Amino acid sequence: MKILPNDGISISAIEFLEKEGHEVLSHKVAQEQLANFINENNIDVLLVRSATQVRKDLIDQCPSIKIIGRGGVGMDNIDVEYAKDKGIHVINTPAASSRSVAELVFAHMFTLYRYLQDSNRNMPLEGDTNFAALKKSYSRAMELGGKTLGVIGFGRIGVEVVKIGLSLGMKVLVSDINDITRTISIDFFDGQQVHFEISTVPMEQVIKNSDVISVHIPKQNKYVIGEEQLNKMKNNAIIVNASRGGIIDEVALLNALNEDKIFGAALDVFEKEPKPEITLLMNPKLSLSPHIGGNTKEAQERVGMELAEQIVAIAKK
């Protein structure tokens, strides 16, 4: 089969696919030219991440497509059910990037509690002239150990966030749309394991009692965290969104930050990607990243190989 990984794929996955007799094209095609390219090259498999949109019009224009693959968890950039109704296989890699997203969440949490988002801005400007004052201004930093971690969404990524929190000695509260009890196993380098049984609680309990909150739920039609929820959070609390833009009301979030109702917030995703509001980008209480949750070398290797193995399995049927 001819495969177009339009948003990229790991070299090891390409080598594996080619070894199995498939042709992988190393092209990055603009959205408006994609249908023509697929038809001219008789593409069988289209692989995307979050950049390329696979909507009904593209599916209708490209009858050669047999498989659509999404590197990652969410598939809101693909009309999944429509594609399946057309007999197209739709695949993704829900587990491959979970750990990398979870680690980014804690990178943001550490950043906020140690004021790194602010000091990294100010040190290049004032580090040589105002060192002592900067040091004093960041002296109210906090530690994550012993704090209460709230996780909204108890799927694969939520589980990985819980694991790291437990490893840091945090108390954990989890909410989900479903009542869930999971046994969380933490593996150590020497083969030892520690097991924790975690059950979900109502989201309001998570909001009110957590020091740091991380949101891990699919794209929604309305805000999950708005003014009401932010007002119920602790004054020293932080919230992190590394799931989907639109989960948190960004206007309400800015108001809460500017009025000192919460300590800080971190966003890896935005309502208006790829052009976030400038008021978000300039706020010193926000730790920001450009939707890079799953963008680690290790995750990309796992994503590529999971997609490749699924393609090979489908092709052999």
N, C-alpha and C positions, 0 to 999 in steps of 0.2 A: 504494500500500500504506500501511497505518497502522503507524507506527513508534513504539515506546516505548523511548527511551534512558533506562532506569531509573536508571543511575548517572551520567547526564549525558553531553553531547556538545558539541563546539565550535559556536559560532554559525555559522561558515563552513560547517560540514557540514550544519547545519539548513537554511541558505539554499540550498545546493546541492541537497539532497534535495527541498525544496519547489519549486525551479525545475524539477526533473525530474518534478513532478506528484505527489509523495508527501506524506502528512500526518504531521507529527512532533508528538507529544504531549509537552508540557512538564510531566510529572508525575514525582514520586518516590514510588513505591508501596511500602509496607511488605511484607516478605516474606510474611507471613501473609495479606495481602489481594491478593497479586499475581495469583493464579489467577482470582479473581472479576473483577478489573479487566480482565484480558486478555480474558476471555470476554464481559464486558458491552460492551466497546469493540471487539470483533472485531479484536484486534491481530494483524498479520501478521508483524511483525519485533520481536524483543526484543533490545535491546542492553544489555550489562552490562559492569562492570569486575570488581573482586574482591569487592564487597560483596554483590551479589545472587547467590543460589544457583539454578541451573537443574538440578534433579534429575529423576529419572524420574517422580515423582509430579506435578510441575508440568507436565512434557511431556505426560503422559497426560491431565491435566485441561484442557489448552489445545489443542484440535485445530486452531485457526485459525493457529497459529504455523507460518510457512514458513521463517523465517530466525532463527537465534540468532547474535548477534555478540558477541565479547569484545574490548573495547578493551585490547590488551596482548598479552603472549606466552602465559603459562601459562593453561591452561583447566581447572585442577583443580576449579573451582567449577561446571563443566558436565559432565553425563553425555554426552560427545561421541558415542561410538559408538552409544549408545541412541538419541540424537536422529537420527543419520544413518540408522539402521535404520528409523526412522519416516518417512524421506524428507525430513527437515528439513536445510536447508543450515546448516552451522556454519562461521563465519568468524572470523578474528582478525587482529591487526596485529602480526606478530612483529618487524618492523624499526622501527616508529615510535618506540618509546621507548628504543631501545638506547643512544643517546648520552646521554640524560638519566640513565639508571641508572649508566652509566660515570662520568659527572661526579660523581654523588653518592658513588660509591665513593671517588673521590679527595678529595672534600670531607671524608669521614670519615678518610681516611689522613692528610691534612694536619692535621686537628683533633687526632688522637691524637699524632702526632709533635711537635706544638707545644703539647700540653697544653691545648688550647682548651676541651675538654669540662669540664675542671676549673676553669680560670681564669674561664670564663663563669659558673660557679656561685659562685666565691669573690670575684670583683671587686665585685659588688653588696653583698656582706656585709662585706668587709674592705679594699676598695680604698682607702678614705680613711684607714684606721688602720694598715694592715699592708702598704703598697705595696712597700717594699723587700724584705720577707721573701717576699712572693708572687713578686716578680721573681726572686729567688734560687732559689726552689723550682722554677721552670720553666726554669732555665738549662741543663738537660741535654737540651734539645730536639734533634731530629735533622732532617736534610733527606732528601727522597725521592731526589733526584738521585744517581746512582751506586749506589743500592741494587738488590737483586734483587727483582723483582716476580714472584710466582707466581700463575697464573690456573688455576683448576680449572673446566674447561668451556670449549670453544673454539667456541661458537656465536656468534650475532650480538653479544650483549652482551660476551662474552669478547673478541671481536675489538676492540670499541671500547675496552675497558679496556687491551688490549695497545697500541693506537695511542697512547693518552694516556701510558702508561708509557714507550714508546719516545721520545715527544716530550720527556719530562722527563730523558732520558738514563739510563734504567734498563735493567738487564739483565733479560731476560724468560725465564721458564720457564713452559711451558703443559702441562697434562695434560688428557686427555679419555678417554671410554670407548672411542673409536676412535682409531687412529693417523692423524693428520692433518698435512699440510703445507700451509700457506697463505702466499701472498704478501700481505703487509700493506702497503698504500699509504697514506702520510700526505700529505695535500694541504695546501699552504700558501696564504696569502692572495694571493700574486702568481702563482699558477699552477704553481709548482714542485711536484714530487713526489719523495718518497724511498721506496724499496721495501725491504722486509725479508722474508726467507724464514724463517718460523717453523715448526718441527716439534714435535710433542708428545713428551713424555718421561713416564716412569712417575710416578704421583702421589706416591709416596714420595720421589722426587727433588725434586719441588716442595716438599713439606712440610719436608724437611730443610734445603734450601738457600736458601729464600726469606726475605727480610726482611719483606715484606708479602705477604699472600695474600688473594685475592679469589675467592669461590665463585660460580659461575654455572651451575647445573645444575637440571633440573626437580625437582619434589617427589619424594621418595623414600619407600620404606616403612621405611627404617631410617636411622640416622645415618651420614653420610659422614665427618664429623669428630667423633671422640670422644676419650676419654682417651688411647688409644694414639697417635693422630695428634698431639694437642696436646703430648704428652710429647716428640715427635720434633722439634718446632719449635724455632727458635733462641730464646734467652732474651729477646732484644730484638725479637722478631717481633710483628707484629700480624696479625689476621685479620678480614676483613670479609664479612658475609653480607647481600647484597642480592638474594637469589634467592627462597628459600622457607623458612619456618619449619620446623624439624625436620631441616634439613641438618646443623646443628651441635648436639651434645648440650649444652644450656645449663647443666646441672649440672656437667658436666666442664669447661666453659668457665669458669664461676665459680671452680671449684677451681684451675684453672690460673692465673687472674688473682690470686686471693687468696694463692697460694703463690709468686707471682713467677716462674712457669715461662714466661710470655710477657709482653710489654710492655703490650699492650692489645688491645681488640677493638671492633668496630663492628657493630651490628645494625640493619637496616632492617626485618627480618621476625622473627617470633617464633613459638615453638611454640604459644602460647596467645593468639593474636590473637582479639579486640581487647583482651584483658586480660593483658598480659605480667606475668611474675612481678615482684613488688616488689623482690626481691633483685637483679634485673637493672637495674631503673630507678634504684636507689640506688648502684650500684657506680661509683666515680669513675674506674675504668680503662676504662669502656665509653662509647663515643660512640653515641648512640641517635637514631633517627628513626622516625616512625610509618608505615612502609610507603609512602614517598613517591618511590620510585625513578623512576617514570614520570610524576610529577606536575610537569611544567613546562609553561608556556604553549605553547612550541614543540612539545613532544611531544603535548600534547592536540590541537593543530591537526592534526598529522600523523595521529594516531589517528583523529580524527573524519573526516577526508577519506578515509583509506584504507577505513574502514568504509562511508562513503557511496558511494564509487566501486564497491565490491564489491556493495552492495545494488542500485545502479542497473544494474550489469552483469547480475546474476542476474534482475532484473525484466524485462529486455529479451529474455531467452532464450525 
